[in-house]
């Protein structure tokens, strides 16, 4: 995993997404999820290439079920984009890098 990717938990989630000056992409994932494993290296690349423009984070839904439930995450991978602590976009499913970059507006 890239050093530019932050792992969130139930204890760090709220403060991190609400205090960031940049948009925060939260990747809701699980260890057993094949499509999650496909999108992980793409998110690592985006985190490295877009450092300072966007923050890429990961939240394991098995370890942090209350956060996933709060945001109605029903399938994974789901990526929620937060700006000012509010969800501004939801991206569901694994996508190629170009499609993901386009959806993120990067």
C-alpha positions as CSV (number, residue, x, y, z in Angstrom):
1,X,0.0,0.0,0.0
2,X,1.2,3.5,-0.8
3,X,2.4,5.7,2.0
4,X,0.0,8.3,0.6
5,X,-3.0,6.1,1.5
6,X,-4.4,6.5,5.1
7,X,-6.1,3.6,6.8
8,X,-9.2,4.8,8.7
9,X,-11.1,3.2,11.6
10,X,-14.2,4.0,13.6
11,X,-12.1,6.1,16.0
12,X,-10.3,8.2,13.3
13,X,-12.9,8.4,10.5
14,X,-15.0,11.4,11.5
15,X,-12.2,13.7,12.4
16,X,-10.2,12.8,9.3
17,X,-13.0,13.4,6.8
18,X,-14.3,16.5,8.4
19,X,-10.9,18.2,8.9
20,X,-9.3,17.7,5.5
21,X,-8.8,20.7,3.2
22,X,-8.7,18.3,0.2
23,X,-11.4,16.0,-0.9
24,X,-11.2,12.6,0.8
25,X,-11.9,9.4,-1.1
26,X,-12.9,6.6,1.3
27,X,-12.5,3.1,-0.2
28,X,-14.9,0.8,1.7
29,X,-13.3,-2.7,1.2
30,X,-12.8,-6.1,2.8
31,X,-10.0,-8.6,2.6
32,X,-12.1,-11.3,1.0
33,X,-13.4,-9.0,-1.8
34,X,-11.8,-9.8,-5.2
35,X,-12.9,-6.5,-6.9
36,X,-11.5,-4.6,-3.9
37,X,-8.1,-6.2,-4.5
38,X,-8.3,-5.1,-8.2
39,X,-9.0,-1.5,-7.4
40,X,-6.4,-1.2,-4.5
41,X,-3.3,-0.7,-6.7
42,X,-5.2,1.8,-8.8
43,X,-6.0,3.8,-5.7
44,X,-2.4,3.6,-4.6
45,X,-1.3,5.1,-8.0
46,X,-3.9,7.9,-7.7
47,X,-2.8,8.6,-4.1
48,X,0.8,9.0,-5.2
49,X,0.1,11.0,-8.4
50,X,-2.6,13.3,-6.9
51,X,-1.0,13.9,-3.4
52,X,-2.0,17.4,-2.3
53,X,-5.1,17.4,-4.5
54,X,-7.0,14.5,-3.0
55,X,-6.6,12.2,0.0
56,X,-7.1,8.4,-0.6
57,X,-8.2,6.4,2.4
58,X,-9.3,2.8,3.1
59,X,-11.9,1.6,5.6
60,X,-12.3,-2.2,6.2
61,X,-16.0,-2.8,6.4
62,X,-15.5,-6.0,8.4
63,X,-13.5,-4.2,11.1
64,X,-15.7,-1.0,11.0
65,X,-19.2,-2.1,10.2
66,X,-20.9,0.9,11.9
67,X,-19.3,3.4,9.5
68,X,-20.4,1.3,6.5
69,X,-23.9,1.1,7.9
70,X,-24.1,4.8,8.6
71,X,-23.4,5.6,4.9
72,X,-25.6,2.8,3.5
73,X,-22.7,0.9,1.9
74,X,-24.3,-2.3,0.6
75,X,-21.7,-3.6,-1.8
76,X,-18.0,-3.2,-2.0
77,X,-15.8,-1.7,-3.3
78,X,-17.7,1.5,-2.7
79,X,-15.7,4.8,-2.8
80,X,-17.3,7.8,-1.2
81,X,-15.9,11.2,-1.8
82,X,-16.1,13.7,1.1
83,X,-15.7,17.4,0.9
84,X,-16.1,19.4,4.1
85,X,-17.2,16.3,5.9
86,X,-20.1,15.7,3.5
87,X,-20.5,13.0,0.9
88,X,-20.4,14.6,-2.6
89,X,-20.0,11.5,-4.7
90,X,-20.4,7.7,-4.5
91,X,-18.6,5.3,-6.9
92,X,-19.6,1.6,-6.6
93,X,-17.6,-1.2,-8.1
94,X,-14.1,-1.7,-9.5
95,X,-13.3,0.5,-12.5
96,X,-10.2,1.0,-14.6
97,X,-7.9,3.9,-13.7
98,X,-9.1,6.2,-16.5
99,X,-12.8,5.8,-15.5
100,X,-12.0,6.3,-11.8
101,X,-10.0,9.4,-12.5
102,X,-12.8,10.8,-14.6
103,X,-15.4,10.1,-12.0
104,X,-13.2,11.7,-9.4
105,X,-12.7,14.8,-11.6
106,X,-8.9,14.4,-11.7
